[in-house]
């Protein structure tokens, strides 16, 4: 049963701590993406990776970091430098040819207090 | 500066009637447009797309219309069903945009039984 998994569904952290969000896919997709969704806002692209060991900044990369050591995995670290980390984080993947048809995971809601 | 605009935050329609969701864009380089559907606490799912070389694409109850001169697209759902109640995101991409999608803020559709 192919798909994208994100864990955990809910995550709570204290301000000043780094936190890593997991994203795994078994769709054999080359490209993976991280988005952030805030209330009343659309999805904003944080980072994306078109191939293993390569990634690019999206529109709001400040305060975030990623790695792409394996095709199946694209973890996102929310660092203490991110000013407003509380949000709903979505991971997605796609083939390189059909990058516009992205498959999304269920999301992780991060709350930082 | 929002390049993809969904100016109406919500829409309520009666079951069986037509739902028309609108989207405007400002970037003339966009040449591929998509609609995604999102239920609460879930990731968005791809619904329908249209290339700029077409002005209409139909898939079952869902039809997307594109008016390039007006930089406007719309999603028609006929007939609307209660299960269609969700947030609908309009998204756009430009050739050579390195796999990036730009999303609107979304429209919350409520279909009343």
Interface residues (C-beta under 8 A of the other chain):
Chain A: X4 X9 X31 X33 X35 X40 X41 X42 X43 X44 X45 X48 X50 X56 X58 X90 X91 X92 X94 X96 X99 X100 X101 X102 X103 X104 X105 X106 X107 X109
Chain B: X4 X6 X9 X32 X34 X41 X42 X43 X44 X45 X46 X49 X89 X91 X93 X98 X99 X100 X101 X103 X104 X105 X106
